[in-house]
Amino acid sequence: MPLPRLTLTPDASHGPLDGAWWPRCDALELELPALVGALDPGLGTVTRVTVDTAAWPDAPRTVLAPGHVIEVALSDVDAEAHAITLDCGTVGRWELLVVPPGEPADAATWLLTTASDPWNALTAPHMLALAEANRENGADPGSV
């Protein structure tokens, strides 16, 4: 797989998100190893991820990553919709917006940029709702 389309918040995040990830397909077992491999080793080893049941209905319970196995937990909590939580043991956890694979490039670019802004206060579901509303209204995604 090519390198993941990923943006991370520089330094510390002040919002609900630590960045965004735009997978190319909805097969978590194909996409997750590239995402994990692209993360800075200083962030720790990803041991578990939590994903939205609606976005990843066929997600396996474990995914093989280079050198280790990642446990996959499914969640149907609305606050976690359209997000992936990466647990890195004692190092910490990161919450990323998951941009839907079929999202148009202009909206995806806005979502990636906004989610990685350390001062962004929007949740993943709210950001995707704004991008969808702009698309329906024919507005520029950046005008949110």
Phi, psi and omega per residue, in radians:
M1 nan 2.538 3.051
P2 -1.186 2.954 3.106
L3 -1.007 2.525 -3.124
P4 -1.242 2.673 3.040
R5 -1.524 1.837 -2.927
L6 -2.504 2.398 2.968
T7 -2.264 2.432 3.114
L8 -2.145 2.598 3.086
T9 -1.183 2.256 3.079
P10 -1.216 2.427 3.124
D11 1.005 -2.319 -3.061
A12 -1.631 2.486 3.092
S13 -1.592 2.532 3.074
H14 -1.929 0.042 -3.098
G15 -2.068 -2.970 -3.113
P16 -1.328 -0.227 -3.080
L17 -2.096 2.650 3.103
D18 -1.938 0.202 -3.138
G19 2.511 -2.847 -3.105
A20 -2.587 2.712 -3.139
W21 -2.357 2.311 -3.141
W22 -2.051 1.543 3.133
P23 -1.174 2.708 -3.128
R24 -1.474 -0.355 3.110
C25 -2.591 3.073 -3.112
D26 -1.743 0.376 3.073
A27 -1.668 1.690 -3.071
L28 -1.003 -0.644 -3.124
E29 -1.143 -0.386 3.066
L30 -1.546 -0.656 -3.023
E31 -1.479 -0.662 -3.019
L32 -1.079 -0.747 3.139
P33 -1.020 -0.668 3.111
A34 -1.184 -0.706 3.108
L35 -1.063 -0.885 -3.109
V36 -1.099 -0.699 3.133
G37 -1.153 -0.429 -3.111
A38 -1.485 -0.224 -3.112
L39 -1.320 2.594 3.106
D40 -1.064 2.238 3.119
P41 -0.994 -0.413 3.096
G42 -1.156 -0.289 3.109
L43 -1.351 -0.196 -3.125
G44 1.720 2.987 3.132
T45 -1.495 2.211 3.096
V46 -1.259 2.071 -3.107
T47 -1.848 -0.370 -3.093
R48 -2.693 2.528 2.998
V49 -2.234 2.610 3.027
T50 -2.070 2.219 -3.110
V51 -2.211 2.790 3.137
D52 -1.286 2.184 -3.133
T53 -1.007 -0.699 -3.109
A54 -1.167 -0.673 -3.111
A55 -1.355 -0.521 -3.075
W56 -2.247 1.047 -3.048
P57 -1.090 -0.461 -3.108
D58 -1.841 0.391 -3.095
A59 -1.119 2.366 3.065
P60 -1.260 2.848 -3.129
R61 -1.397 -0.329 3.052
T62 -2.475 2.649 3.094
V63 -2.329 2.335 3.084
L64 -1.399 2.237 3.054
A65 -2.104 2.873 3.139
P66 -0.943 1.975 3.061
G67 1.467 -0.063 3.125
H68 -2.849 2.998 3.122
V69 -1.905 2.404 3.128
I70 -1.886 2.220 3.064
E71 -1.348 2.398 3.132
V72 -1.983 2.120 3.069
A73 -1.884 2.456 3.115
L74 -1.807 2.484 -3.139
S75 -2.331 2.507 3.032
D76 -2.078 0.400 3.091
V77 -1.324 2.213 -3.089
D78 -0.971 -0.641 -3.117
A79 -1.145 -0.365 -3.132
E80 -1.757 0.062 3.136
A81 -1.082 2.431 3.094
H82 1.127 0.499 3.135
A83 -2.396 2.803 2.998
I84 -2.253 2.317 3.069
T85 -1.838 2.200 3.132
L86 -1.848 1.998 3.102
D87 -1.670 2.223 -3.095
C88 -2.051 0.849 3.107
G89 1.031 -2.277 -3.082
T90 -1.392 -0.161 -3.103
V91 -1.317 -0.609 3.131
G92 2.523 -2.931 3.125
R93 -2.461 2.643 -3.118
W94 -2.226 2.409 3.126
E95 -1.938 2.052 -3.125
L96 -2.043 2.408 2.941
L97 -1.146 2.382 3.019
V98 -1.807 1.918 3.089
V99 -1.338 2.213 -3.126
P100 -0.977 2.436 -3.092
P101 -0.926 -0.618 -3.096
G102 -1.544 0.132 -3.103
E103 -1.098 2.373 3.072
P104 -1.014 2.579 -3.030
A105 -1.009 -0.711 -3.105
D106 -1.152 -0.744 3.104
A107 -1.182 -0.714 3.130
A108 -1.081 -0.705 3.115
T109 -1.080 -0.774 3.090
W110 -1.076 -0.773 -3.133
L111 -1.106 -0.774 3.124
L112 -1.072 -0.771 -3.111
T113 -1.189 -0.812 -3.090
T114 -1.172 -0.727 -3.120
A115 -1.140 -0.482 -3.135
S116 -1.606 0.020 3.061
D117 -1.285 2.102 -3.074
P118 -1.072 -0.297 -3.132
W119 -1.785 0.095 3.099
N120 -1.148 2.217 3.141
A121 -1.858 0.046 -3.090
L122 -1.450 2.506 3.054
T123 -1.440 2.895 3.121
A124 -1.012 -0.881 3.132
P125 -1.040 -0.668 -3.134
H126 -1.152 -0.746 3.138
M127 -1.094 -0.763 3.141
L128 -1.171 -0.612 3.089
A129 -1.131 -0.709 3.099
L130 -1.130 -0.748 3.125
A131 -1.100 -0.707 3.125
E132 -1.152 -0.768 3.134
A133 -1.075 -0.737 3.107
N134 -1.124 -0.694 3.131
R135 -1.111 -0.750 -3.137
E136 -1.147 -0.562 -3.136
N137 -1.569 -0.025 -3.139
G138 1.277 0.315 -3.111
A139 -1.516 2.795 3.060
D140 -1.196 2.300 -3.133
P141 -1.009 -0.515 -3.130
G142 -1.304 -0.090 -3.104
S143 -1.579 0.181 -3.118
V144 -1.103 nan nan
